[in-house]
Amino acid sequence: MQLLNLQSTVRFMSVRNIAMAFSGLLMLAAVVSMFTKGINFGLDFTGGTSVEVSFSQPANLAEVRKVLAENDFSDASVQLYGSSTEVLVRLAPRESSIKAEVIGNQLISVLKTVDPQIVMRSIEFVGPSVGEDLKEQGGLAMLTTLICILIYVAFRFEWRFAVGAVLALFHDVLLTVGLFSVLGLEFDLTILAAILAVIGYSLNDTIVVSDRIRENFRKVRIDDTIEIVDISLTQTLNRTLITSLTTILVLIALFVWGGQTIHGFATALLFGIFVGTYSSVYIASSIAILMGISKEDLIPVEVEKEGAEFDAMP
């Protein structure tokens, strides 16, 4: 199956410097946002109490926030959760002596002044120490993943491809986290899972491209590295587009109809698919070229058999 019937080689690498400069600016903007605005960590990482309530009629969030602020819940975060009558209230960590059930009952008592028929659907509590542990373990999981990928690609292909692949994955992770920082979206364990999925997806694209480049270095009788990389990217373009489009169609359905629960997950994956496809084409390959990858690095050295010189004698 082909979406594009390409008769000539697409000159991807002719704009590699522009692409890398653009990526550098985006990464700088992501870092600046994370240092200035920070990341809106969810209760999974910060700890606190999450209460899901159901109103008998569409909730007026402005009124709910006002009532909570007047009753010592000024730190409450209020948002719709799936429908206009379902509301999620998140509270920062309280004193350890106060149980989650007590906080939930206090919250319900306050909200009944807005709607006497309100019903509490669920209540969850995460301690601050647990949240910090999850944050550290999540960061360690991503770091371990990148190191393992670096080792695998270095042995499977060539160390220059390994460096390019890991930097491309770092680019994808940084831009995805930066998006959540810029937009102020909540970052919880589901988003972390989405980022790990993006790493796997982007790596798959990078491995396919790297394998084709290695194959063409051995097969194509051209000494121009950039030309071989362009040929390889053109040959894998249809596969990349088909894979990305089919994945994006599923994610759009999740984003639109999946509900608030997986809205952030779908957002992270949608953005990650775009940047992952882009980085596989421009970042990983461009870095390998920048580091001086050549035909000699990927063509296996022929080992002369012992006694071959005697076999060749008349």
C-alpha positions as CSV (number, residue, x, y, z in Angstrom):
1,M,0.0,0.0,0.0
2,Q,1.3,3.4,-1.0
3,L,0.0,6.9,-0.3
4,L,2.6,8.6,-2.4
5,N,3.9,7.3,-5.7
6,L,7.4,8.9,-5.6
7,Q,9.4,8.7,-8.7
8,S,12.4,10.7,-7.5
9,T,14.3,11.1,-4.2
10,V,12.9,13.7,-1.8
11,R,15.8,15.9,-0.6
12,F,15.0,15.8,3.2
13,M,18.5,16.6,4.3
14,S,18.7,19.8,2.2
15,V,16.8,21.5,5.1
16,R,18.4,19.6,8.0
17,N,20.1,22.7,9.4
18,I,16.9,24.6,9.4
19,A,15.0,21.7,11.0
20,M,17.6,21.3,13.7
21,A,17.6,25.1,14.4
22,F,13.8,25.0,14.7
23,S,14.0,22.0,17.0
24,G,16.6,23.8,19.1
25,L,14.3,26.8,19.5
26,L,11.3,24.6,20.5
27,M,13.5,22.8,23.1
28,L,14.7,26.1,24.5
29,A,11.1,27.3,24.8
30,A,10.1,24.1,26.6
31,V,13.0,24.4,29.1
32,V,12.1,28.1,29.7
33,S,8.5,27.2,30.3
34,M,9.3,24.4,32.7
35,F,11.6,26.8,34.7
36,T,9.2,29.7,34.7
37,K,5.7,28.2,34.7
38,G,6.7,24.8,36.0
39,I,4.7,21.6,35.5
40,N,1.2,21.1,36.7
41,F,1.8,17.8,38.5
42,G,-1.4,15.8,39.4
43,L,-2.2,14.2,42.7
44,D,-0.2,11.1,41.6
45,F,3.0,13.2,42.1
46,T,2.1,15.9,44.6
47,G,-0.2,14.0,46.9
48,G,-3.6,15.2,48.1
49,T,-7.3,14.3,47.9
50,S,-9.4,13.8,44.8
51,V,-13.2,13.7,45.2
52,E,-15.6,13.0,42.3
53,V,-19.1,14.2,42.8
54,S,-22.3,14.1,40.8
55,F,-24.7,17.1,40.6
56,S,-28.4,16.7,39.9
57,Q,-28.2,19.3,37.2
58,P,-25.4,20.9,35.1
59,A,-22.8,22.3,37.6
60,N,-22.0,26.0,37.8
61,L,-18.2,25.8,38.3
62,A,-17.8,29.5,39.1
63,E,-20.4,29.1,41.9
64,V,-18.7,25.9,43.2
65,R,-15.3,27.6,43.3
66,K,-16.8,30.6,45.2
67,V,-18.5,28.4,47.8
68,L,-15.4,26.3,48.4
69,A,-13.2,29.4,48.7
70,E,-15.6,30.8,51.4
71,N,-15.3,27.5,53.4
72,D,-11.6,27.1,53.8
73,F,-11.2,25.2,50.5
74,S,-9.6,28.0,48.5
75,D,-6.9,25.7,47.2
76,A,-9.4,23.4,45.5
77,S,-9.1,22.7,41.8
78,V,-12.6,22.2,40.2
79,Q,-13.2,20.8,36.7
80,L,-15.9,18.9,34.8
81,Y,-15.3,15.2,34.6
82,G,-16.9,13.6,31.6
83,S,-20.2,15.4,31.6
84,S,-21.8,18.7,32.7
85,T,-23.1,17.1,36.0
86,E,-19.9,15.2,37.0
87,V,-17.3,17.4,38.8
88,L,-13.8,16.5,40.0
89,V,-12.5,18.4,43.0
90,R,-8.8,18.2,43.8
91,L,-7.4,19.3,47.1
92,A,-3.7,19.9,48.2
93,P,-2.4,17.7,51.0
94,R,-3.8,18.4,54.4
95,E,-2.6,17.5,57.8
96,S,-1.7,13.8,58.1
97,S,-4.1,13.4,61.0
98,I,-7.1,14.3,58.9
99,K,-8.4,11.2,57.0
100,A,-9.5,11.4,53.4
101,E,-13.0,10.3,54.4
102,V,-13.3,13.3,56.8
103,I,-12.2,15.7,54.1
104,G,-14.6,14.2,51.7
105,N,-17.5,14.5,54.1
106,Q,-16.6,18.1,54.8
107,L,-16.4,18.8,51.1
108,I,-19.8,17.2,50.5
109,S,-21.4,19.2,53.3
110,V,-20.1,22.5,51.7
111,L,-21.2,21.5,48.2
112,K,-24.7,20.6,49.4
113,T,-25.3,24.3,49.9
114,V,-25.0,24.5,46.1
115,D,-27.0,21.3,45.3
116,P,-28.7,19.4,48.1
117,Q,-29.0,16.3,46.0
118,I,-25.3,16.0,45.3
119,V,-23.7,12.5,45.4
120,M,-20.1,11.6,46.1
121,R,-19.0,9.0,43.5
122,S,-15.4,8.4,44.7
123,I,-12.6,9.7,46.9
124,E,-8.9,9.0,46.6
125,F,-6.0,10.1,48.7
126,V,-2.3,10.1,47.8
127,G,0.4,10.9,50.5
128,P,3.1,13.5,49.6
129,S,5.9,11.0,50.2
130,V,4.2,8.5,47.8
131,G,3.9,11.3,45.2
132,E,7.6,12.2,45.5
133,D,8.6,8.5,45.1
134,L,6.4,8.2,42.0
135,K,8.0,11.3,40.6
136,E,11.5,9.9,41.1
137,Q,10.7,6.5,39.8
138,G,9.0,8.0,36.7
139,G,12.1,10.0,35.9
140,L,14.3,7.0,36.6
141,A,12.2,4.9,34.3
142,M,12.7,7.3,31.4
143,L,16.4,7.7,32.0
144,T,16.8,3.9,32.2
145,T,14.8,3.5,28.9
146,L,17.1,6.0,27.1
147,I,20.3,4.3,28.4
148,C,19.0,0.8,27.3
149,I,18.1,2.2,23.9
150,L,21.6,3.8,23.5
151,I,23.2,0.4,24.3
152,Y,20.9,-1.6,22.0
153,V,21.2,0.7,18.9
154,A,25.0,1.0,19.4
155,F,25.3,-2.8,19.2
156,R,22.6,-3.3,16.6
157,F,23.7,-0.6,14.2
158,E,26.5,1.9,15.0
159,W,27.3,4.2,17.9
160,R,26.6,7.3,15.8
161,F,23.1,6.0,15.1
162,A,22.7,5.3,18.8
163,V,23.5,8.9,19.7
164,G,21.2,10.2,17.1
165,A,18.3,7.9,18.2
166,V,18.7,8.8,21.9
167,L,18.9,12.6,21.2
168,A,15.8,12.3,19.0
169,L,14.0,10.6,21.8
170,F,15.1,13.2,24.3
171,H,13.9,15.8,21.9
172,D,10.4,14.1,21.8
173,V,10.1,13.8,25.5
174,L,11.3,17.4,26.2
175,L,8.8,18.9,23.7
176,T,5.9,16.8,25.0
177,V,6.6,17.7,28.6
178,G,7.1,21.3,27.4
179,L,3.6,21.3,25.8
180,F,2.0,20.3,29.1
181,S,4.0,23.1,30.8
182,V,3.0,25.8,28.3
183,L,-0.7,24.8,28.3
184,G,-0.8,24.1,32.1
185,L,-2.3,20.7,31.5
186,E,-2.2,18.2,34.4
187,F,0.7,15.8,34.4
188,D,0.0,12.5,36.1
189,L,0.9,8.8,35.8
190,T,-1.2,8.4,32.6
191,I,0.8,11.1,30.9
192,L,4.0,9.5,32.0
193,A,2.7,6.2,30.5
194,A,1.9,8.1,27.3
195,I,5.4,9.6,27.1
196,L,6.9,6.1,27.5
197,A,4.7,5.0,24.7
198,V,5.9,7.9,22.5
199,I,9.5,6.8,23.2
200,G,8.6,3.3,21.9
201,Y,6.8,4.6,18.9
202,S,9.5,7.1,17.9
203,L,12.2,4.5,18.4
204,N,10.4,2.1,16.1
205,D,10.4,4.7,13.3
206,T,14.1,5.5,14.0
207,I,15.1,1.8,13.8
208,V,13.3,1.3,10.5
209,V,15.0,4.3,9.0
210,S,18.4,3.3,10.4
211,D,18.1,-0.2,9.1
212,R,17.3,1.1,5.6
213,I,20.2,3.5,5.7
214,R,22.5,0.7,6.7
215,E,21.1,-1.5,3.9
216,N,21.6,1.2,1.3
217,F,25.1,2.0,2.4
218,R,26.0,-1.6,1.6
219,K,23.9,-1.9,-1.6
220,V,23.8,1.5,-3.3
221,R,27.0,2.4,-5.2
222,I,27.1,6.0,-4.1
223,D,29.7,7.5,-1.9
224,D,27.6,10.6,-1.0
225,T,26.3,10.0,2.6
226,I,23.5,12.6,2.3
227,E,22.3,11.2,-0.9
228,I,22.0,7.7,0.6
229,V,20.2,9.1,3.6
230,D,17.7,10.9,1.3
231,I,17.1,7.7,-0.7
232,S,16.5,5.7,2.5
233,L,14.1,8.3,3.9
234,T,12.2,8.4,0.6
235,Q,11.9,4.6,0.5
236,T,10.5,4.5,4.1
237,L,8.2,7.6,3.7
238,N,5.1,5.6,2.7
239,R,5.5,3.2,5.6
240,T,6.0,6.1,8.0
241,L,2.9,8.0,6.7
242,I,0.6,5.0,6.8
243,T,1.7,4.0,10.4
244,S,1.4,7.6,11.6
245,L,-2.0,8.3,10.0
246,T,-3.6,5.1,11.3
247,T,-2.3,5.8,14.8
248,I,-3.5,9.4,14.7
249,L,-7.0,8.4,13.6
250,V,-7.4,6.2,16.7
251,L,-6.0,8.9,18.9
252,I,-8.3,11.5,17.5
253,A,-11.3,9.3,18.3
254,L,-9.9,8.9,21.9
255,F,-9.3,12.6,22.2
256,V,-12.8,13.6,21.0
257,W,-15.0,10.8,22.5
258,G,-12.8,9.2,25.1
259,G,-13.9,11.5,28.0
260,Q,-11.9,13.5,30.5
261,T,-10.2,10.5,32.0
262,I,-8.0,9.8,29.0
263,H,-8.0,13.3,27.5
264,G,-4.5,14.1,28.6
265,F,-3.3,10.7,27.6
266,A,-4.6,11.2,24.1
267,T,-3.2,14.7,23.9
268,A,0.3,13.5,24.9
269,L,0.2,10.7,22.3
270,L,-1.2,12.9,19.5
271,F,1.6,15.4,20.0
272,G,4.2,12.7,20.5
273,I,3.3,11.0,17.3
274,F,3.9,14.2,15.3
275,V,7.2,15.1,16.9
276,G,8.3,11.4,16.9
277,T,7.8,11.1,13.2
278,Y,9.5,14.4,12.6
279,S,12.5,13.5,14.8
280,S,12.9,10.1,13.1
281,V,13.3,11.9,9.8
282,Y,15.3,15.0,10.7
283,I,16.9,14.7,14.1
284,A,18.2,11.2,14.3
285,S,19.5,11.1,10.7
286,S,20.9,14.7,10.8
287,I,22.8,14.0,14.0
288,A,24.3,10.8,12.5
289,I,25.4,12.8,9.4
290,L,26.8,15.6,11.7
291,M,28.9,13.0,13.6
292,G,30.4,11.8,10.3
293,I,28.6,8.5,9.5
294,S,30.0,7.0,6.3
295,K,29.8,3.9,4.2
296,E,33.0,2.5,5.8
297,D,31.3,2.5,9.2
298,L,28.5,0.2,8.2
299,I,30.2,-2.1,5.7
300,P,31.4,-5.3,7.5
301,V,35.1,-5.8,7.3
302,E,36.1,-9.0,5.3
303,V,38.2,-11.2,7.4
304,E,40.7,-13.2,5.3
305,K,40.6,-16.9,6.1
306,E,43.7,-18.5,7.5
307,G,45.7,-20.2,4.8
308,A,43.8,-18.4,2.0
309,E,47.1,-17.1,0.6
310,F,48.3,-20.7,0.1
311,D,45.1,-21.6,-1.6
312,A,45.6,-18.8,-4.1
313,M,49.1,-20.1,-5.0
314,P,49.4,-22.1,-8.3
